[in-house]
Amino acid sequence: MSLIPATILTGFLGSGKTTLLKRVLQEAHGQKIAVIENEFGEENIDSDILVSDTNEQIIQMSNGCICCTIREDLRATLRDLAEKKRKGELVFDRVVIETTGLADPGPVAQTFFMDDEIAESYLLDSILTLVDAKHAATQLNERQEARRQVGFADQIFISKTDLVSPEDVSALAHRLKHMNPRAPQKAVHFGEVALSEVFDLRGFNLNAKLDIDPDFLKDEAHDHAHHGHDHGHEGHNHAPGESCDHPSHAQEGGHHHHHDDDVKSFVFKSDRAFDPAKLEDFLGAIVNIYGPRMLRYKGVLHMQGTERKVIFQGVHQLMGSDLGPAWAEGEQRTSKMVFIGIDLPKDIFLQGMEQSLV
């Protein structure tokens, strides 16, 4: 049986997760989706799209979708669903897990890698994070869960942009990009989003597409020493067809909104090859020390001794690598690695990576 794609939908309280989910479930896409809801969720899926409101843990919906509430362990629920699918008792094509607004997506993502039975049944496709434009500034300032949700995202949807000024949206996009440069951002209106932007994103896959905006890697560090921290390499990412409307520093009168968020990202880049043993030792050491604070790290690496790209990624203490496609004839062999985490010591990381080169 082929692997069941799974999507984690996260976002702070009131960001519009349920609205987006209902839109997806009601769309005539012909797919049967199993939805796993955290029972602490602030709002259950409306009963009008359910066949019956029973006490069953798994409810079949009117459009063939399935809804479960996690009353116990997520692993047990996922195993139960996979077993029912294997036996033909339930028919569904994919799973969406809607987390409670206060959840850290990390442990949910780890479930797919730590449990062999689940790893053999499911493929974690991506983590989608909704950010409420109206309340984001306060939430990101005050709540670490909100910052973590951004750090884990493979795709960020910004909701309620109609309630704030274009300048506020731009400042928020800039801040989110600084926290997580690998997640494309898109404004969504009342959950209206194309299915192609929700499913089969392969955001979590070990693939050769490194989702970092190329501009983010340009060496144009803007030094804001007077703010007590520097902003590193900045960049913006746009969904296809979106125009860039971020004002330049000059247009803003030379000031930007600076937030010393504890969730930050930085990129390591080098044209020299890595020594595999040295890199393994270094990454093993930092994961031991900083693992709980390392939200996501991902890269395409140029390794000594192989003609193929090495695709590397991790979540917290879990990391893995895979051989990607061969380096093309004449292609510049460049390693790029992005680290997203909570108060990570950038200097130690970059120095260690540098020392792991041949």
PAPA-990178 format. One record per residue (C-alpha): residue number from 1; residue in three letters; x, y, z. Coordinates in Angstrom, 2 decimals. Last residue first. Layout:
residues N
+------+------+---------+---------+---------+
: resi : resn :       x :       y :       z :
+------+------+---------+---------+---------+
:  NUM :  ala :       X :       Y :       Z :
...
+------+------+---------+---------+---------+
***
This chain:
residues 358
+------+------+---------+---------+---------+
: resi : resn :       x :       y :       z :
+------+------+---------+---------+---------+
:  358 :  val :   37.49 :   19.55 :    3.56 :
:  357 :  leu :   34.69 :   21.43 :    5.31 :
:  356 :  ser :   33.64 :   20.52 :    8.87 :
:  355 :  gln :   35.44 :   23.57 :   10.29 :
:  354 :  glu :   33.13 :   25.90 :    8.36 :
:  353 :  met :   30.08 :   24.07 :    9.72 :
:  352 :  gly :   31.42 :   24.46 :   13.25 :
:  351 :  gln :   32.10 :   28.18 :   12.73 :
:  350 :  leu :   28.60 :   28.71 :   11.34 :
:  349 :  phe :   26.95 :   26.88 :   14.24 :
:  348 :  ile :   29.07 :   28.45 :   16.97 :
:  347 :  asp :   28.57 :   31.95 :   15.53 :
:  346 :  lys :   24.77 :   31.49 :   15.17 :
:  345 :  pro :   24.26 :   30.57 :   18.81 :
:  344 :  leu :   20.64 :   29.37 :   18.59 :
:  343 :  asp :   18.11 :   31.53 :   20.42 :
:  342 :  ile :   15.16 :   29.39 :   19.32 :
:  341 :  gly :   15.56 :   27.73 :   15.97 :
:  340 :  ile :   15.65 :   27.79 :   12.20 :
:  339 :  phe :   18.86 :   26.60 :   10.53 :
:  338 :  val :   19.29 :   26.82 :    6.75 :
:  337 :  met :   21.96 :   24.88 :    4.87 :
:  336 :  lys :   23.38 :   25.62 :    1.46 :
:  335 :  ser :   26.29 :   23.68 :   -0.03 :
:  334 :  thr :   27.49 :   24.79 :   -3.46 :
:  333 :  arg :   28.68 :   22.63 :   -6.31 :
:  332 :  gln :   28.43 :   25.03 :   -9.25 :
:  331 :  glu :   26.85 :   23.08 :  -12.10 :
:  330 :  gly :   29.16 :   22.42 :  -15.07 :
:  329 :  glu :   27.66 :   19.01 :  -15.77 :
:  328 :  ala :   24.82 :   18.51 :  -13.31 :
:  327 :  trp :   25.40 :   17.38 :   -9.74 :
:  326 :  ala :   23.71 :   13.99 :   -9.39 :
:  325 :  pro :   20.22 :   13.87 :   -7.89 :
:  324 :  gly :   19.64 :   13.49 :   -4.15 :
:  323 :  leu :   21.21 :   11.08 :   -1.70 :
:  322 :  asp :   19.43 :   11.13 :    1.64 :
:  321 :  ser :   20.15 :   12.55 :    5.05 :
:  320 :  gly :   18.53 :   12.32 :    8.44 :
:  319 :  met :   17.94 :   14.25 :   11.62 :
:  318 :  leu :   15.85 :   13.87 :   14.74 :
:  317 :  gln :   16.98 :   15.89 :   17.75 :
:  316 :  his :   14.74 :   18.90 :   17.00 :
:  315 :  val :   13.48 :   18.45 :   13.43 :
:  314 :  gly :   16.04 :   17.56 :   10.79 :
:  313 :  gln :   17.15 :   17.83 :    7.22 :
:  312 :  phe :   19.86 :   16.80 :    4.78 :
:  311 :  ile :   19.83 :   16.26 :    1.05 :
:  310 :  val :   23.20 :   15.12 :   -0.26 :
:  309 :  lys :   23.78 :   16.07 :   -3.86 :
:  308 :  arg :   25.36 :   13.33 :   -5.94 :
:  307 :  glu :   28.89 :   12.84 :   -7.23 :
:  306 :  thr :   29.96 :   11.47 :   -3.88 :
:  305 :  gly :   33.30 :   11.29 :   -2.10 :
:  304 :  gln :   33.42 :   14.76 :   -0.55 :
:  303 :  met :   29.97 :   16.11 :    0.16 :
:  302 :  his :   28.26 :   19.12 :   -1.44 :
:  301 :  leu :   25.14 :   19.65 :    0.65 :
:  300 :  val :   21.51 :   20.56 :    0.02 :
:  299 :  gly :   20.09 :   21.73 :    3.32 :
:  298 :  lys :   17.49 :   21.62 :    6.03 :
:  297 :  tyr :   17.16 :   22.58 :    9.64 :
:  296 :  arg :   13.90 :   22.92 :   11.52 :
:  295 :  leu :   13.02 :   23.69 :   15.14 :
:  294 :  met :   16.43 :   23.47 :   16.78 :
:  293 :  arg :   15.72 :   24.51 :   20.39 :
:  292 :  pro :   15.16 :   20.95 :   21.68 :
:  291 :  gly :   18.26 :   19.81 :   19.76 :
:  290 :  tyr :   20.67 :   22.43 :   21.18 :
:  289 :  ile :   23.17 :   20.28 :   23.10 :
:  288 :  asn :   22.87 :   16.84 :   21.58 :
:  287 :  val :   21.92 :   18.32 :   18.19 :
:  286 :  ile :   25.09 :   20.41 :   18.36 :
:  285 :  ala :   27.31 :   17.37 :   18.96 :
:  284 :  gly :   25.72 :   15.13 :   16.33 :
:  283 :  leu :   25.95 :   17.95 :   13.79 :
:  282 :  phe :   29.67 :   18.36 :   14.51 :
:  281 :  asp :   30.50 :   14.66 :   14.43 :
:  280 :  glu :   28.50 :   14.09 :   11.24 :
:  279 :  leu :   30.15 :   17.08 :    9.58 :
:  278 :  lys :   33.64 :   15.84 :   10.50 :
:  277 :  ala :   32.90 :   12.33 :    9.19 :
:  276 :  pro :   31.35 :   13.59 :    5.90 :
:  275 :  asp :   34.18 :   16.08 :    5.10 :
:  274 :  phe :   32.16 :   18.82 :    3.44 :
:  273 :  ala :   33.04 :   20.17 :   -0.01 :
:  272 :  arg :   33.98 :   23.81 :   -0.60 :
:  271 :  asp :   31.54 :   26.15 :   -2.36 :
:  270 :  ser :   30.06 :   27.28 :    0.95 :
:  269 :  lys :   26.78 :   28.55 :    2.40 :
:  268 :  phe :   25.42 :   28.55 :    5.93 :
:  267 :  val :   22.06 :   30.20 :    6.43 :
:  266 :  phe :   20.46 :   31.83 :    9.44 :
:  265 :  ser :   17.05 :   31.71 :   11.04 :
:  264 :  lys :   15.48 :   33.20 :   14.10 :
:  263 :  val :   12.92 :   32.24 :   16.74 :
:  262 :  asp :   13.85 :   34.26 :   19.84 :
:  261 :  asp :   12.37 :   37.32 :   18.19 :
:  260 :  asp :   14.33 :   40.53 :   18.66 :
:  259 :  his :   11.79 :   42.51 :   16.72 :
:  258 :  his :   12.77 :   45.41 :   14.55 :
:  257 :  his :   10.23 :   47.36 :   12.53 :
:  256 :  his :   12.27 :   49.09 :    9.88 :
:  255 :  his :   13.77 :   52.53 :    9.68 :
:  254 :  gly :   15.54 :   54.36 :    6.87 :
:  253 :  gly :   12.65 :   56.54 :    5.79 :
:  252 :  glu :   10.57 :   53.61 :    4.78 :
:  251 :  gln :   11.15 :   54.26 :    1.12 :
:  250 :  ala :   14.90 :   53.94 :    1.68 :
:  249 :  his :   14.60 :   50.60 :    3.41 :
:  248 :  ser :   12.64 :   49.28 :    0.45 :
:  247 :  pro :    8.91 :   48.89 :    0.60 :
:  246 :  his :    7.71 :   45.31 :    0.23 :
:  245 :  asp :    5.26 :   45.16 :   -2.61 :
:  244 :  cys :    6.65 :   42.22 :   -4.51 :
:  243 :  ser :    4.02 :   40.94 :   -6.85 :
:  242 :  glu :    2.35 :   37.62 :   -6.43 :
:  241 :  gly :    2.05 :   35.38 :   -9.46 :
:  240 :  pro :    3.89 :   32.49 :   -7.90 :
:  239 :  ala :    3.94 :   32.80 :   -4.08 :
:  238 :  his :    6.43 :   35.29 :   -2.91 :
:  237 :  asn :    9.55 :   35.03 :   -0.80 :
:  236 :  his :   11.37 :   37.93 :    0.72 :
:  235 :  gly :   14.96 :   38.34 :    1.80 :
:  234 :  glu :   17.22 :   39.41 :    4.61 :
:  233 :  his :   20.69 :   38.29 :    5.45 :
:  232 :  gly :   21.44 :   38.94 :    9.10 :
:  231 :  his :   19.19 :   41.29 :   11.04 :
:  230 :  asp :   21.78 :   42.39 :   13.53 :
:  229 :  his :   21.26 :   42.70 :   17.22 :
:  228 :  gly :   21.51 :   45.40 :   19.87 :
:  227 :  his :   19.27 :   47.78 :   18.00 :
:  226 :  his :   22.13 :   50.22 :   17.43 :
:  225 :  ala :   24.02 :   47.42 :   15.72 :
:  224 :  his :   21.53 :   47.32 :   12.88 :
:  223 :  asp :   23.91 :   45.98 :   10.26 :
:  222 :  his :   22.13 :   45.13 :    7.07 :
:  221 :  ala :   23.77 :   41.96 :    5.80 :
:  220 :  glu :   23.83 :   42.07 :    2.06 :
:  219 :  asp :   25.55 :   38.87 :    1.13 :
:  218 :  lys :   22.76 :   37.40 :   -0.93 :
:  217 :  leu :   21.42 :   34.19 :    0.56 :
:  216 :  phe :   17.96 :   35.54 :    1.34 :
:  215 :  asp :   17.70 :   36.63 :   -2.27 :
:  214 :  pro :   17.63 :   32.97 :   -3.30 :
:  213 :  asp :   14.45 :   32.43 :   -1.26 :
:  212 :  ile :   15.06 :   29.22 :    0.58 :
:  211 :  asp :   12.97 :   26.19 :   -0.13 :
:  210 :  leu :   15.79 :   23.85 :   -1.03 :
:  209 :  lys :   14.43 :   21.68 :   -3.80 :
:  208 :  ala :   16.58 :   18.56 :   -3.76 :
:  207 :  asn :   14.08 :   16.46 :   -1.88 :
:  206 :  leu :   13.88 :   14.90 :    1.51 :
:  205 :  asn :   10.20 :   15.50 :    1.83 :
:  204 :  phe :    8.85 :   17.89 :    4.40 :
:  203 :  gly :    7.55 :   20.49 :    2.02 :
:  202 :  arg :    6.32 :   17.88 :   -0.40 :
:  201 :  leu :    3.59 :   20.39 :   -1.27 :
:  200 :  asp :    1.18 :   17.56 :   -2.06 :
:  199 :  phe :   -1.73 :   19.37 :   -0.44 :
:  198 :  val :   -2.46 :   22.94 :    0.67 :
:  197 :  glu :   -1.37 :   25.20 :   -2.18 :
:  196 :  ser :   -2.68 :   22.81 :   -4.86 :
:  195 :  leu :   -5.96 :   22.80 :   -2.95 :
:  194 :  ala :   -6.44 :   26.45 :   -3.88 :
:  193 :  val :   -7.07 :   28.80 :   -0.96 :
:  192 :  glu :  -10.13 :   30.62 :    0.23 :
:  191 :  gly :   -9.84 :   30.36 :    4.01 :
:  190 :  phe :  -11.70 :   33.59 :    4.62 :
:  189 :  his :   -9.17 :   35.56 :    2.53 :
:  188 :  val :   -5.69 :   34.11 :    2.34 :
:  187 :  ala :   -2.39 :   36.02 :    2.06 :
:  186 :  lys :    0.49 :   33.82 :    0.95 :
:  185 :  gln :    3.95 :   33.24 :    2.35 :
:  184 :  pro :    6.57 :   30.76 :    1.13 :
:  183 :  ala :    8.38 :   28.95 :    3.97 :
:  182 :  arg :   12.18 :   28.67 :    3.75 :
:  181 :  pro :   13.09 :   32.07 :    5.18 :
:  180 :  asn :   11.57 :   31.37 :    8.62 :
:  179 :  met :   12.04 :   33.95 :   11.37 :
:  178 :  his :   13.35 :   36.68 :    9.05 :
:  177 :  lys :   10.62 :   35.89 :    6.58 :
:  176 :  leu :    8.00 :   36.14 :    9.31 :
:  175 :  arg :    9.28 :   39.62 :   10.23 :
:  174 :  his :    9.28 :   40.81 :    6.62 :
:  173 :  ala :    5.77 :   39.45 :    6.04 :
:  172 :  leu :    4.60 :   41.21 :    9.22 :
:  171 :  ala :    6.10 :   44.53 :    8.11 :
:  170 :  ser :    4.46 :   44.16 :    4.70 :
:  169 :  val :    1.08 :   43.33 :    6.23 :
:  168 :  asp :    1.38 :   46.34 :    8.53 :
:  167 :  glu :    2.24 :   48.60 :    5.60 :
:  166 :  pro :   -0.72 :   47.22 :    3.61 :
:  165 :  ser :   -2.97 :   48.36 :    6.51 :
:  164 :  val :   -4.88 :   45.90 :    8.69 :
:  163 :  leu :   -8.30 :   44.23 :    8.73 :
:  162 :  asp :   -8.20 :   43.06 :    5.10 :
:  161 :  thr :   -5.06 :   41.03 :    5.93 :
:  160 :  lys :   -7.27 :   38.77 :    8.06 :
:  159 :  ser :   -5.23 :   35.63 :    7.30 :
:  158 :  ile :   -1.56 :   35.12 :    6.42 :
:  157 :  phe :   -0.91 :   31.59 :    5.14 :
:  156 :  ile :    2.60 :   30.28 :    5.79 :
:  155 :  gln :    3.92 :   27.19 :    4.02 :
:  154 :  asp :    6.60 :   24.74 :    5.25 :
:  153 :  ala :    6.10 :   26.07 :    8.77 :
:  152 :  phe :    8.13 :   24.95 :   11.79 :
:  151 :  gly :    9.50 :   28.38 :   12.70 :
:  150 :  val :    6.10 :   30.03 :   12.29 :
:  149 :  gln :    4.47 :   27.58 :   14.72 :
:  148 :  arg :    7.41 :   28.11 :   17.07 :
:  147 :  arg :    6.77 :   31.87 :   17.14 :
:  146 :  ala :    3.08 :   31.34 :   17.99 :
:  145 :  glu :    3.97 :   28.82 :   20.70 :
:  144 :  gln :    6.47 :   31.34 :   22.14 :
:  143 :  arg :    3.67 :   33.73 :   22.89 :
:  142 :  glu :    4.10 :   37.40 :   23.78 :
:  141 :  asn :    5.76 :   39.15 :   20.86 :
:  140 :  leu :    4.47 :   36.75 :   18.20 :
:  139 :  gln :    0.94 :   37.00 :   19.60 :
:  138 :  thr :    1.05 :   40.80 :   19.87 :
:  137 :  ala :    2.35 :   41.28 :   16.33 :
:  136 :  ala :    0.12 :   38.56 :   14.90 :
:  135 :  his :   -3.19 :   40.00 :   16.11 :
:  134 :  lys :   -4.54 :   41.62 :   12.94 :
:  133 :  ala :   -2.44 :   39.62 :   10.48 :
:  132 :  asp :   -3.61 :   36.26 :   11.89 :
:  131 :  val :   -0.92 :   33.72 :   10.96 :
:  130 :  leu :   -1.88 :   30.30 :    9.64 :
:  129 :  thr :    0.81 :   27.63 :    9.56 :
:  128 :  leu :    0.91 :   24.67 :    7.18 :
:  127 :  ile :    3.26 :   21.79 :    8.04 :
:  126 :  ser :    4.01 :   19.55 :    5.09 :
:  125 :  asp :    3.79 :   16.14 :    3.45 :
:  124 :  leu :    4.48 :   13.78 :    6.34 :
:  123 :  leu :    4.36 :   10.40 :    4.58 :
:  122 :  tyr :    2.36 :    7.75 :    6.41 :
:  121 :  ser :    2.11 :    3.96 :    6.78 :
:  120 :  glu :    5.70 :    2.78 :    7.31 :
:  119 :  ala :    6.59 :    5.83 :    9.41 :
:  118 :  ile :    3.47 :    5.17 :   11.52 :
:  117 :  glu :    4.53 :    1.59 :   12.29 :
:  116 :  asp :    8.11 :    2.67 :   12.91 :
:  115 :  asp :    7.14 :    5.34 :   15.45 :
:  114 :  met :    9.75 :    8.06 :   15.81 :
:  113 :  phe :    9.48 :    9.59 :   12.34 :
:  112 :  phe :    5.82 :   10.49 :   11.93 :
:  111 :  thr :    5.40 :   11.25 :   15.64 :
:  110 :  gln :    8.15 :   13.85 :   15.30 :
:  109 :  ala :    5.83 :   16.16 :   13.36 :
:  108 :  val :    3.29 :   16.18 :   16.21 :
:  107 :  pro :    6.10 :   16.69 :   18.75 :
:  106 :  gly :    7.28 :   19.76 :   16.84 :
:  105 :  pro :    3.91 :   21.37 :   16.04 :
:  104 :  asp :    3.90 :   23.23 :   19.40 :
:  103 :  ala :    0.23 :   23.52 :   20.26 :
:  102 :  leu :   -1.60 :   26.55 :   21.64 :
:  101 :  gly :   -3.97 :   26.88 :   18.69 :
:  100 :  thr :   -4.96 :   23.22 :   18.95 :
:   99 :  thr :   -3.62 :   21.14 :   16.12 :
:   98 :  glu :   -5.55 :   20.26 :   12.97 :
:   97 :  ile :   -4.17 :   17.01 :   11.61 :
:   96 :  val :   -5.03 :   16.43 :    7.95 :
:   95 :  val :   -4.89 :   12.86 :    6.62 :
:   94 :  arg :   -4.93 :   11.61 :    3.04 :
:   93 :  asp :   -6.75 :    9.38 :    0.55 :
:   92 :  phe :   -9.60 :    7.95 :    2.64 :
:   91 :  val :  -11.73 :    4.80 :    2.66 :
:   90 :  leu :  -12.53 :    3.21 :    6.00 :
:   89 :  glu :  -13.27 :   -0.45 :    6.78 :
:   88 :  gly :  -11.10 :   -1.62 :    3.86 :
:   87 :  lys :   -8.83 :   -3.64 :    6.15 :
:   86 :  arg :   -5.85 :   -1.50 :    5.21 :
:   85 :  lys :   -7.85 :    1.71 :    5.75 :
:   84 :  lys :   -9.02 :    0.52 :    9.18 :
:   83 :  glu :   -5.40 :   -0.25 :   10.08 :
:   82 :  ala :   -4.18 :    3.15 :    8.91 :
:   81 :  leu :   -6.91 :    4.91 :   10.89 :
:   80 :  asp :   -6.15 :    2.99 :   14.10 :
:   79 :  arg :   -2.42 :    3.57 :   13.74 :
:   78 :  leu :   -2.98 :    7.31 :   13.30 :
:   77 :  thr :   -5.32 :    7.45 :   16.31 :
:   76 :  ala :   -2.95 :    5.43 :   18.50 :
:   75 :  arg :   -0.05 :    7.66 :   17.50 :
:   74 :  leu :   -2.02 :   10.82 :   18.30 :
:   73 :  asp :   -2.50 :    9.50 :   21.84 :
:   72 :  glu :   -5.82 :    9.73 :   23.56 :
:   71 :  arg :   -9.06 :   11.53 :   22.94 :
:   70 :  ile :   -7.94 :   12.75 :   19.56 :
:   69 :  thr :  -11.10 :   13.66 :   17.73 :
:   68 :  cys :  -11.70 :   12.02 :   14.41 :
:   67 :  cys :  -13.39 :   13.30 :   11.27 :
:   66 :  ile :  -13.75 :   11.34 :    8.06 :
:   65 :  cys :  -14.45 :   12.75 :    4.64 :
:   64 :  gly :  -16.98 :   10.99 :    2.43 :
:   63 :  asn :  -18.86 :   14.16 :    1.57 :
:   62 :  ser :  -21.47 :   13.66 :    4.32 :
:   61 :  met :  -18.85 :   12.97 :    6.93 :
:   60 :  gln :  -17.83 :    9.66 :    8.53 :
:   59 :  ile :  -17.11 :   10.07 :   12.23 :
:   58 :  ile :  -14.21 :    8.44 :   14.06 :
:   57 :  gln :  -14.09 :    8.77 :   17.85 :
:   56 :  glu :  -17.71 :    7.79 :   18.14 :
:   55 :  asn :  -19.76 :    9.91 :   20.52 :
:   54 :  thr :  -22.10 :   10.81 :   17.73 :
:   53 :  asp :  -22.87 :   13.95 :   15.77 :
:   52 :  ser :  -24.12 :   12.40 :   12.59 :
:   51 :  val :  -23.48 :   12.90 :    8.91 :
:   50 :  leu :  -21.13 :   15.80 :    9.55 :
:   49 :  ile :  -21.04 :   18.94 :    7.42 :
:   48 :  asp :  -23.68 :   20.66 :    9.51 :
:   47 :  ser :  -21.89 :   19.61 :   12.69 :
:   46 :  asp :  -19.38 :   22.38 :   12.22 :
:   45 :  ile :  -15.78 :   21.29 :   12.63 :
:   44 :  asn :  -14.92 :   21.74 :   16.26 :
:   43 :  glu :  -13.90 :   25.11 :   17.61 :
:   42 :  glu :  -11.26 :   26.00 :   20.18 :
:   41 :  gly :   -9.44 :   22.73 :   19.67 :
:   40 :  phe :   -8.80 :   20.89 :   22.94 :
:   39 :  glu :  -10.12 :   17.81 :   21.16 :
:   38 :  asn :   -7.20 :   17.96 :   18.78 :
:   37 :  glu :   -8.77 :   17.25 :   15.46 :
:   36 :  ile :   -7.78 :   14.49 :   13.07 :
:   35 :  val :   -9.30 :   14.95 :    9.64 :
:   34 :  ala :   -9.42 :   12.05 :    7.19 :
:   33 :  ile :   -9.75 :   13.35 :    3.65 :
:   32 :  lys :  -11.52 :   11.63 :    0.78 :
:   31 :  gln :  -10.60 :   13.36 :   -2.43 :
:   30 :  gly :  -13.15 :   14.17 :   -5.12 :
:   29 :  his :  -12.13 :   17.81 :   -5.15 :
:   28 :  ala :  -15.58 :   19.33 :   -4.71 :
:   27 :  glu :  -14.61 :   21.82 :   -2.01 :
:   26 :  gln :  -16.41 :   21.31 :    1.28 :
:   25 :  leu :  -13.46 :   19.76 :    3.09 :
:   24 :  val :  -10.97 :   22.40 :    1.92 :
:   23 :  arg :  -13.26 :   25.27 :    2.85 :
:   22 :  lys :  -13.94 :   23.66 :    6.24 :
:   21 :  leu :  -10.20 :   23.36 :    6.85 :
:   20 :  leu :   -9.55 :   27.00 :    6.01 :
:   19 :  thr :  -12.28 :   28.16 :    8.39 :
:   18 :  thr :  -11.04 :   25.73 :   11.06 :
:   17 :  lys :   -7.50 :   27.09 :   10.85 :
:   16 :  gly :   -8.58 :   30.75 :   10.84 :
:   15 :  ser :   -6.02 :   32.47 :   13.08 :
:   14 :  gly :   -8.37 :   32.42 :   16.07 :
:   13 :  leu :   -5.98 :   30.67 :   18.44 :
:   12 :  phe :   -2.48 :   30.46 :   16.94 :
:   11 :  gly :   -1.68 :   28.46 :   13.84 :
:   10 :  thr :   -1.31 :   24.82 :   12.83 :
:    9 :  leu :   -2.40 :   22.47 :   10.10 :
:    8 :  ile :   -0.29 :   19.31 :    9.86 :
:    7 :  thr :   -0.61 :   17.50 :    6.53 :
:    6 :  ala :   -0.34 :   13.72 :    6.06 :
:    5 :  pro :    0.11 :   11.77 :    2.83 :
:    4 :  ile :   -0.79 :    8.05 :    3.16 :
:    3 :  leu :    2.08 :    5.87 :    1.95 :
:    2 :  ser :    1.36 :    3.41 :   -0.85 :
:    1 :  met :    0.00 :    0.00 :    0.00 :
+------+------+---------+---------+---------+
***
